């Protein structure tokens, strides 16, 4: 475990009966062998993980470490995923170029959207839409949500423009809301640059981070003005502090951990951050183990 001071997990968790036992919550979560995780999202005390191998979704109770299958996948990837207040999982389909919406309780598929994407990667939810990145195309997909979160008949494609620079390799990856609550943040994995994007027009502005380069930037998580960026193959979790507009920032802190094995995404629970290990450098197989690990929030 990295040497970072905790800030009082018991006070941060909305689990009063167990709060005093927070220090005993597991910091390593075992996933099924050959699961090949990529995305993570947390709802209350439950974490959900998507499988790159076949699109299955697995859940784990963060208090007990116990879990089980939510949904058996269609045989195509599950990459980034997010859960909304209606208990629906929005699951990006990677190279299958689609987005699925699942009932997190039953695993039932509620809707599917063929986006025509090159590699549909990560998802962020706002009050009125789901936004999805494509790592191989300079486009942002929008799923506009109706009253009470009603799902639409189809998604919209918004070209990325402005200062956005599409380069060779994986481009748009992790996505989050900006501190101003109006714009989005997208990291470009190949260039290591962070952009603020207007979701109405797709116009992007490069975030001034000084000499901070986010090579291999994958999943993003914003907590107020701190944005956590998973730099996957570097086995590093970097935090940058942004101004209120989300156009300028500076390094807050970066950490590594001996348990990191190509982490890809990050989610928060109490004063902990949870990262699934995708183990991209390890040959997958029926007996290959996978897990997610927790580090103190910093």
ABEGO torsion letter per residue (X at the ends): XBBBBBAGAAAABABAAAAAAAAABBABBBBBBGAGBABBBBBEABBBBBBAAAGBBBBBBAAAGBBBBABBBAGBBBBBBBBBAAGBBBBBAEAAGBBBBBBAAAGBBABBBBAGBABBABBBBBAABBBBBBAABBBBBBBBBBBGGBBBABBBBBBBBEABBBBBEBBBBBBBBBAAGABBBBBBAAAGBBBBBBAAAGBBBBBBAEABBBBGBBBBBBBEABBBBBBAAAGBBBBBBBBAAGABBBBABBBBBAABBGBABBBBBEABBBBBBAGAABBBBAABBBBBBBBBBX
